[in-house]
Amino acid sequence: MSTSPATSVSDSRYFQPNFLEKVKIIVHLTGLRHKNTVLEKCILASKKNRRISLIKTRATKREQHCNIEHLKDRNQQNWVHFVGVGGCGLSALALIAVKQGFEVSGSDRKWSSFMDGLQQAGVRLHIGHSTLNIQSENGSRFPNCIVVSSAISEDNAEVLHAKSIGIPVYKRDYWLAKLTENHKLIAVSGTHGKSTTSALLAYVLKSMGDDLMAVVGAYVSQFPGGNVIWGDGPHFVLEADEYDGCFLGLSPYIAVLTNVEWEHVDFFQDEEAVKTFFRRFLKRIRVGGHLIICGDDVGARSLLDYTSEGSKPEHASGTMLVTSSDVDGYNIITYGISSTNEWHASSICPNSKGGSDYVLCHKGQPLANISLQIPGAHNVLNSLAVIATVTVLLQGQRQHPTEVYFVLQAARQRFPSMRLVVVFQPHTYSRLAALKDDFAVALSHADHVVVTAVYSVREAGPRNVCGKDLATSIISSPSEYIPSLDDVVDKLALEICKDPLREIVILTLGAGDVNTVGPKLLHELQKRLCIT
């Protein structure tokens, strides 16, 4: 399936002058490393702080936020207790906490199927709510914090006891916000279709080699964790629940909105109250992010049609016009059955697998034949949302070849008369497979390119592309494939020693251990040229 053309690399809006500062004799362009340290900052109540809190049993919410800024006790494993752990939402958070290395316990009024997996993961589970659930057997130790489901009332025995002794109590929305804030969050929202769409999206991304995190509000047989995928990559797919305003603490890079209707009548007074919460959610989308919205749904579309005070000029989205200033800062992409949407389905018909076949169209142009094994027009819509989201993420990945291009252009400007040699280490097979031709074009601006073996520590499954494929794709400049970094060092040292006075700029580009080439090369040259 083809995607929208990438922005031209000559577009001056994407030029970053600070690249010039990175270009020295050896340059290493590194990728971002994500560290799961955020939640550790949320469970900081030490025994000293707890004794002080006993004097003040009615701690305010602001005071609780202040308490969590103190240093935690590093001498023992941090303990998080989940109240209402049997539900689909909190069970997922409890399982992730186990993966993050926390000691985890939980309670609920009755056993659920989600608790089976938690028990296997080593979570200490309690049936019924009691103050005894939040203390050690000898009563000398308490959880560092408690996370509470939206279904748990404020007069719950464990919640009341925790507050009385100064244990921080967090609602699910706060915990989710902290869990996702350092990820590139894809939040799937809407009155209906959230679970299916988020499950489909996470499954597709995982199949493409994305080492993502995902939390879905339903059991998914293809997920190892039932309703959780645990990964170490930057992407986090989340079913974003509107109930109790749970999604209002999120900051999504991509927000998917399937539809908006009056639901959860115990919380929302009427349909307008539902829309108000969704409008607030859309304001949470990060600057430079994306809203992927079902243009066929009247309720969802109405969020974009209203005009607020101080509105800006109209924004085009496919063939829809958006007049609200609230959309400033993010891109809007519509999908649906109607051809007025940017992504739409035509020629929908049932197939022999019990699902639907359709022709995928983008901006009126047919792109591919899609065959689903799940029935219903609603799942055609869900699949369109997934396709639109994956396309946005792939377009975002194309920034990597663009960065390579800019680095080479900056090097040309800084060292116009020198020979420019690039040592490029591809990062992950999935990225190389998707962007091989783009990398080939970007790298062709060097005088000579050395491509190494792919650096990938996380991907499993078939690998139908390698660094050699990229090297042979570079046509405009001489290129070669040298898998081993040690062999690369030897090759470069040999070339330099043949003509030591020749001026050469060598750039090492990649997100892996290619940064070791520079120091090793300098050390080797010192030996061969007897430089002290």
Salt bridges, closest charged atoms under 4 A:
ASP11 OD2 - ARG13 NH2 2.61
GLU40 OE1 - LYS72 NZ 3.56
GLU63 OE2 - LYS56 NZ 2.60
GLU103 OE2 - ARG124 NH1 3.30
GLU103 OE1 - ARG141 NH2 2.76
GLU158 OE1 - HIS81 NE2 2.78
GLU158 OE2 - HIS129 ND1 3.44
GLU181 OE2 - LYS178 NZ 3.99
ASP210 OD2 - HIS235 ND1 2.58
ASP241 OD2 - ARG172 NH2 3.35
GLU242 OE1 - LYS194 NZ 3.49
GLU242 OE2 - HIS264 NE2 3.69
ASP244 OD2 - LYS171 NZ 2.96
GLU261 OE1 - HIS192 NE2 3.19
GLU271 OE2 - LYS275 NZ 3.93
GLU272 OE2 - ARG279 NH1 2.94
ASP328 OD2 - LYS312 NZ 3.43
ASP328 OD1 - HIS315 NE2 2.83
GLU342 OE2 - HIS362 NE2 3.07
ASP437 OD1 - LYS436 NZ 3.32
ASP438 OD2 - ARG398 NH1 2.18
ASP447 OD1 - ARG412 NH2 2.90
GLU480 OE2 - HIS448 NE2 2.84
GLU480 OE2 - LYS491 NZ 3.48
ASP486 OD1 - LYS520 NZ 3.32
ASP490 OD1 - ARG528 NH2 2.52
GLU495 OE2 - ARG419 NE 3.06
GLU524 OE1 - LYS527 NZ 3.55
GLU524 OE2 - ARG528 NE 2.85
